[in-house]
Amino acid sequence: MSDGSSVPRRQLGRLLRQAREEAGINLEAAAEALEWSRAKMYRLEGGQTSLRTHDVTLMCQHYGTSTELTEVLVSLARESKSKGWWHAYGEVIPAWFELYVGLEAAARRIRHYETMLIPGLLQSPEYMAAVFESKAGRAPQEVARKVSLRLERQRLLVRRRPVAPTFEAIIDEAVIRRPIADVEAWRRQLAHLVNAAQAPNVSVRIVPQSAGPHMVFVASAFIILDFPALGTRPAEPSTVYSESLTGSLYLDRPNELETYSEAWQALSALALDERESEDLIGRVIKETYDE
């Protein structure tokens, strides 16, 4: 377990448990049908041990899962045996399935540091479209679909059951000074950022340009996800997520988590508080009228 990320194994266990429950099969009945002990089933669904792809296929057949979901689960089982895990979208797991979305939905606390773009959970539809349209050759229908999916993700912050997670964003000042072409839409995005921060579970703070250079800026954008305990099960290990043009990196080893937690603390010390950040965003909005 210490050789690499446990994220694929944990996600596999969560999805298998959901598939079993949706099939209306209790833990004891599943264990009996598969000729496993109840303790083994508990460990598998808790992401504490790896599964053979053959066993995953048998479980999917017993639960009646779709061909698409079975493919995802088998891929996760294969990846759970890897020593280090670099997840390249569309290569191992189908492009329509993003592991991160499942982790995001399960988190109790999300900390997002952003250096280049407004964080996805705080983007306005017009800003999303501008970002998605920037990729050459992307059809309007695909842009619309991506916007729709991101808007669906944003419902996470206002859901009631389970309780919405705490979302904390630390954003570099350069982000709020990088407008999209439509100035009116850009003002609405900045206003949306301020409005979103009024929610009790959302915090938006800006690292001002006056903060000067710091070693922590070596880090690119990253997200730290913390998870709740479920019943008698302990909380899953926190996970650090970051992405590039070719893939997404998931980190959950203790030394990695410690490094990113220290980076977050350093960024928190550099960032303005919530009220000062709101004032800064307000000044940037005003500047768009003065130009």
C-alpha positions in Angstrom: 0.0 0.0 0.0 3.0 2.3 0.6 4.3 1.8 -3.0 1.9 4.2 -4.7 -1.4 6.0 -4.6 -4.3 4.1 -3.1 -6.8 6.3 -4.9 -7.8 3.8 -7.6 -8.3 1.1 -5.0 -10.4 3.3 -2.8 -12.5 4.5 -5.7 -13.0 0.9 -6.9 -14.2 -0.1 -3.5 -16.6 2.8 -3.3 -18.1 2.1 -6.7 -18.4 -1.7 -6.0 -20.3 -0.9 -2.8 -22.6 1.4 -4.7 -23.2 -1.2 -7.4 -24.1 -3.8 -4.7 -26.4 -1.5 -2.9 -28.2 -0.4 -6.1 -28.7 -4.1 -6.9 -30.4 -4.5 -3.5 -27.9 -7.1 -2.3 -26.6 -6.9 1.3 -23.0 -7.6 2.2 -23.6 -11.1 3.6 -25.5 -12.2 0.5 -22.8 -10.9 -1.8 -20.1 -12.6 0.2 -21.9 -15.9 0.2 -22.6 -15.8 -3.6 -19.0 -15.0 -4.3 -17.7 -17.5 -1.7 -15.8 -14.9 0.3 -15.9 -14.0 3.9 -17.8 -11.0 5.2 -14.5 -9.6 6.4 -13.0 -9.8 2.9 -15.9 -8.0 1.4 -15.6 -5.3 4.0 -11.9 -4.8 3.2 -12.5 -4.8 -0.6 -15.3 -2.2 -0.4 -13.2 -0.1 2.0 -10.4 0.0 -0.5 -8.0 -1.8 1.9 -6.9 -4.4 -0.6 -6.5 -4.9 -4.3 -8.8 -7.0 -6.5 -8.0 -9.2 -9.5 -9.7 -8.0 -12.7 -11.4 -11.4 -12.9 -12.9 -11.0 -9.5 -14.2 -7.5 -10.4 -15.9 -9.0 -13.5 -17.6 -11.7 -11.5 -18.9 -9.1 -9.0 -20.2 -6.9 -11.8 -22.0 -9.9 -13.4 -23.6 -10.7 -10.0 -24.6 -7.1 -9.5 -25.9 -6.6 -13.0 -23.7 -3.5 -13.7 -23.6 -2.0 -17.2 -20.9 -2.8 -19.7 -19.6 0.8 -19.5 -19.3 0.7 -15.6 -17.8 -2.8 -15.7 -15.1 -1.5 -18.0 -14.3 1.4 -15.6 -14.2 -1.0 -12.6 -11.9 -3.4 -14.4 -9.6 -0.6 -15.4 -9.5 0.7 -11.8 -8.6 -2.8 -10.6 -5.8 -2.9 -13.0 -4.5 0.5 -12.0 -4.8 -0.3 -8.3 -1.8 -2.7 -8.7 0.5 0.0 -10.1 3.3 1.3 -7.9 2.9 4.9 -9.1 -0.3 6.1 -10.7 -0.4 8.7 -13.5 -3.9 8.7 -14.9 -4.0 9.8 -18.5 -7.6 10.6 -19.6 -8.9 8.4 -22.3 -6.1 5.9 -22.2 -6.8 3.6 -19.3 -10.2 4.7 -18.1 -12.8 5.9 -20.7 -12.9 9.6 -21.3 -16.4 10.0 -20.0 -15.4 8.8 -16.6 -13.3 11.2 -14.5 -12.0 9.7 -11.3 -11.6 13.1 -9.7 -15.3 13.9 -9.9 -16.1 10.9 -7.7 -13.5 12.0 -5.2 -14.8 15.6 -5.2 -18.3 14.4 -4.5 -17.2 12.3 -1.6 -15.0 15.0 0.1 -15.9 16.9 3.2 -13.3 19.6 2.6 -11.8 20.8 -0.6 -8.8 23.2 -0.7 -8.0 24.6 -4.2 -4.9 26.7 -5.0 -5.1 28.3 -8.5 -2.5 30.2 -10.4 -4.0 30.6 -13.9 -7.8 30.2 -14.0 -10.9 30.8 -11.9 -11.4 27.5 -10.0 -13.9 25.3 -11.9 -16.5 25.2 -9.0 -16.5 29.0 -9.0 -16.7 29.6 -12.8 -19.6 31.3 -14.5 -21.1 29.6 -17.6 -19.7 32.3 -19.9 -16.2 31.9 -18.4 -16.4 28.1 -18.7 -17.4 28.5 -22.4 -14.5 30.9 -23.1 -12.0 28.4 -21.5 -13.4 25.3 -23.4 -13.6 27.2 -26.7 -9.9 28.1 -26.5 -9.0 24.5 -27.6 -8.7 24.6 -31.4 -11.3 22.5 -33.3 -13.7 22.0 -30.5 -17.3 22.0 -31.8 -20.0 24.3 -30.1 -21.9 21.1 -29.1 -19.0 19.8 -27.2 -18.4 23.1 -25.5 -22.1 23.2 -24.4 -21.8 19.7 -23.1 -18.7 20.5 -21.1 -20.3 23.6 -19.6 -23.4 21.6 -18.7 -21.2 19.0 -16.9 -19.3 21.6 -15.0 -22.5 23.3 -13.9 -23.7 19.9 -12.6 -20.5 19.6 -10.6 -21.1 23.0 -9.0 -24.3 21.8 -7.4 -22.0 20.0 -5.0 -21.5 23.3 -3.1 -25.2 23.8 -2.4 -26.4 20.3 -1.9 -28.2 19.3 1.4 -27.7 15.6 1.5 -25.0 14.7 2.1 -24.0 18.0 3.6 -22.1 20.2 1.1 -18.3 20.2 1.6 -16.3 23.2 2.8 -14.6 24.8 -0.2 -11.6 27.0 0.3 -10.0 28.7 -2.7 -6.7 30.6 -2.7 -6.3 32.4 -6.1 -3.3 34.3 -7.4 -4.2 38.0 -8.2 -3.1 37.4 -11.8 -6.1 35.2 -12.3 -8.6 38.0 -11.5 -6.7 40.3 -13.9 -6.8 37.9 -16.8 -10.1 38.8 -18.5 -12.0 36.9 -21.2 -12.8 38.8 -24.4 -16.3 39.7 -23.4 -15.8 42.4 -20.8 -19.4 42.3 -19.6 -19.2 38.5 -19.1 -15.8 39.0 -17.3 -17.5 41.5 -14.9 -20.2 38.9 -14.2 -17.5 36.3 -13.5 -15.8 38.5 -11.0 -19.2 39.3 -9.4 -20.0 35.6 -9.3 -16.8 35.0 -7.5 -17.8 37.5 -4.8 -21.3 36.2 -4.6 -20.2 32.6 -4.2 -17.9 33.5 -1.3 -21.0 34.7 0.6 -22.0 31.1 1.2 -21.1 29.8 4.7 -19.2 26.8 3.3 -17.2 28.8 0.7 -14.1 30.9 1.2 -12.2 32.9 -1.5 -8.9 34.5 -0.8 -6.5 36.3 -3.1 -2.7 36.2 -3.0 -1.8 39.8 -3.9 0.9 40.7 -6.3 2.5 42.6 -3.5 3.2 39.4 -1.7 6.4 39.1 -3.7 8.3 35.9 -4.7 8.1 32.9 -2.4 9.3 29.3 -2.7 5.8 28.0 -2.5 5.0 29.5 -5.9 7.1 26.7 -7.4 3.9 24.6 -7.0 1.4 24.8 -9.8 -2.3 24.6 -9.1 -3.4 21.8 -6.8 -6.4 20.6 -4.8 -6.4 18.9 -1.4 -9.4 16.7 -0.7 -10.2 15.5 2.8 -12.8 12.8 3.4 -15.4 12.1 6.2 -15.6 9.0 8.3 -18.5 6.8 7.2 -20.2 5.0 10.1 -17.6 2.9 11.8 -15.2 3.2 8.9 -12.3 5.6 9.4 -11.9 8.5 7.0 -10.1 7.8 3.8 -6.6 9.3 3.5 -6.6 12.8 2.1 -5.6 13.1 -1.5 -3.7 15.8 -3.5 -4.8 16.3 -7.1 -3.1 18.2 -9.9 -3.4 18.1 -13.6 -1.5 18.9 -16.8 -2.3 18.8 -20.5 -1.7 15.1 -20.6 -3.0 13.7 -17.4 -3.8 14.0 -13.7 -1.7 13.2 -10.7 -3.1 11.8 -7.5 -1.0 11.8 -4.3 -1.8 10.3 -0.9 1.4 9.1 0.7 2.1 10.7 4.1 5.2 12.6 3.0 3.4 14.0 -0.1 0.4 15.1 2.0 2.7 16.8 4.5 4.5 18.7 1.8 1.2 20.0 0.2 -0.3 20.8 3.6 2.7 22.9 4.4 2.4 24.7 1.0 -1.3 25.4 1.8 -0.3 26.9 5.2 2.3 29.1 3.5 -0.2 30.3 0.9 -2.7 31.0 3.6 -0.1 33.2 5.3 0.5 35.2 2.1 -3.2 35.5 1.1 -5.5 38.4 2.0 -8.4 37.6 4.3 -11.9 37.1 2.9 -13.0 40.8 3.3 -9.7 42.2 1.8 -10.0 39.7 -1.1 -13.6 40.8 -1.8 -12.5 44.4 -1.8 -9.6 43.7 -4.2 -12.0 41.9 -6.6 -14.4 44.9 -6.3 -11.5 47.2 -7.3 -10.7 45.1 -10.3 -14.3 45.2 -11.4 -14.3 49.0 -11.1 -11.1 49.2 -13.2 -12.9 47.5 -16.1 -15.2 50.5 -16.2 -12.4 53.0 -16.0 -10.5 51.5 -19.0 
